[in-house]
Amino acid sequence: MRRVSLLASVLLAACAGATPATANPSTPRTAPSTMEAQRAAIDDVGRRAWGAMRAGDPAGLLFDDLDLRSLLDGPAATRISAQRLGIAGRVGDTGSFPGLLEDAEYAGVCVQGAREEGPGGALGLRSPGWVFDRLLVIGRRPTGRRIAAWIEGIWLYTDAGFRALDLERVERPRWEHSDLEIAPCDLSIRDDLPERAR
């Protein structure tokens, strides 16, 4: 019995340092302390963004309205919920995205505008959080040809990973996008893009 109790204590102690992802976010989070964990968080949102683009549903990357109430103060949550009513006009027609991306696979992501935001402030966060402004999601065909698109908005890191508070623009994916060569990244999971010092 003592051995089981000791094992349970060790497992609980090991898990206490981890940040398990939850289905519904409850609090903003600052950037993880290691570059490896930061890159894993960015890779996760890149993969989810790729999936949403392949499904033709980038709006699926948004926090829902109940999540906004947990993450933001009341006035900010109300303001962003109201802004999102016009999202269809800002995002545009994404119905052609699945056909454009069908034979390509996720190949990486480049993030710009990454920073820490304090509670209150312009975003109305309830606690400090890691945010960024835009991501370039990248795919590759088996032939090596690349396709990419910017997804712009307000992205927030939480105990459930990154999602978007709002989307301002979703670019139609472009083959051999010029920004694949010239875009500076605050953080990237690609070795062939320049990474700005943080």
N, C-alpha and C positions, 0 to 999 in steps of 0.2 A: 504494500500500500504506500509506503514511504517513497519507493522508487517511482511509482506513478505520479505522486504528488510533486516530486522533484522534477520529473520530466515535464509536467504541466507548467511548473514555474519557469523552467528554462524556455519553453515554447512561448509563454506569455511575455517574458522579457525580450525575446528575439522579435516578436511581433510589435512590441511597443515602439520600437524605433522605426518601423516601416510605416508608410503612408498608403494604406490600401485604397484602391479606387472604389468609389461607391456608385451605385446606379444613379442616385440623385445627389447633386452637389449641395453641400450645406455651408461651405465657407470658402472665401478666396484663399489662395496660398501664395507665398513668395516663391521665388525660383529655388529649386533644389540646390543643395550646397555643393554638389559635385558636377563637373561638366558632363560626365557620363549620364547622370540622372537628368540633366537639362536636355541633353540630346535625345534621350529616350522619350521625354515628354513631347518634344518637338516632332520626333518620328511618329509618335502615336497620333498626334493631331494631323500630321501629313497623310498618314494612311487613312484616317477617317475622312479627311477632305477629299482624297482620291476616290474613296468609295461613294461619297455623296455626289461628286461630279460624274462618276460613271453611271450613277442612278438618275442623273438629271435633276437632283434634289439638293442643291447647296443649302437651302433653308433648313434642311435637317440637321445642320451643324449648330443651330441656335439653341441656347438655353430656353426652356419653356417659361411662361409667365410666372409660375409658382417658384421656379428656381431663382428668377430675378428677385423675388421678394426675400429670399434667403440670403442672397449675395449682396444686394444693394439696399441703401436706405429707401424709405417709402417714396419720396419725390423722384428720385433717380429711376426707380423701378417703373413708376407710372410713366415718366417721360420716355423711357426706352420702349416700353410696351406700345405707347402711342406712335412713336417713330416707326416701329416695325409694321404698322398697318399699311404703309406705303412701300413695303419691301419688294413687291412684285415688279413695280416700275423701276426700282434701282437695280435689281438683279437681272431683269430682262428674261428673254426666252431661253431656257436651258434645255429644251426638248431635243436639240440635236447633239447634246453632249455624249449620251451613251453611244451613238453611232460613231462619233469621232474617236472615242477612247476604247472601243470594244476589243481591239487586238493589241492594246498596250497594257503594260503592267506598271504599278507604282515604282518610281525610281528615286524619289527623294523630295526634299522640301527646302526652301530658303525662307527665312523669317526676317522681316524688317520692322523697325520701331519697337524692339523689345526693351522693356523698362519695368521698374518697380513703381507701383502707385500706392500711396498711403490711403488710409480710411478717410472718408469725406471726399474732399476735392471735387474735381469736375465729374468724375465717374460715379461718385457716391458710394464707393465700396464700404462695406461694413467692417472690413479688416484689410490689412495690407495684401496686395496681390501682384502677381507677375502678369503683365499684359503685353500684347504686341498689336501692330496696326494692319499688317498684311502678310500673306504668305504666297509664295510661288510653289504650286504643287506640280510635280514633274512625273511624267510617264515615259516609258521607252518601249518601242516595238521590238520584236525578236531580231529585226534587221539592224537595230542600233539607232534608228531614227527616233528623235525625242519630241515630246509634246509637252506644253506647259501652259498654265494660266494663273493669273493673280486672283486671289480672293481677298478683298479688302473689307475691313470692318473693325470692330473692337473685340479682341480675343482675350479671354481671362482664364488664368490657371486656377483650378480649384482642387478640392479633395477628390474630384472625379475626373481630373485632367482638364485639358483645354476645350472650351467651346466658345462660340461667338455670342456676345451680348447683342450685337446688331451687325448686319452686313450692309456695306455701302455700295459695293460693286463686285460683280463676278464677271471676269473676262472670259470671252469665248476662247477655248483652248486653241493654241497655235503651234503648228509644227515648226521645229527648230526656232523657237522663240528667241528673239535677240537678247533678252535678259538672262538666258541660260549662260551667256558668256560675260555679260557686263554687270549684272546685278550684285552689289555688295550685300552680304548677309550679316546680320547680327549673330545668327546661329543657323547652321545648316547641317544636314546629315550627309551632304555630298562633299567629297574631297576635291572635286574639280571646280568648285565655286569659291571665290575669295571670301574669307570670313573676317569681318571687321572686329577689331579688338574690343572686348567688353569692359 
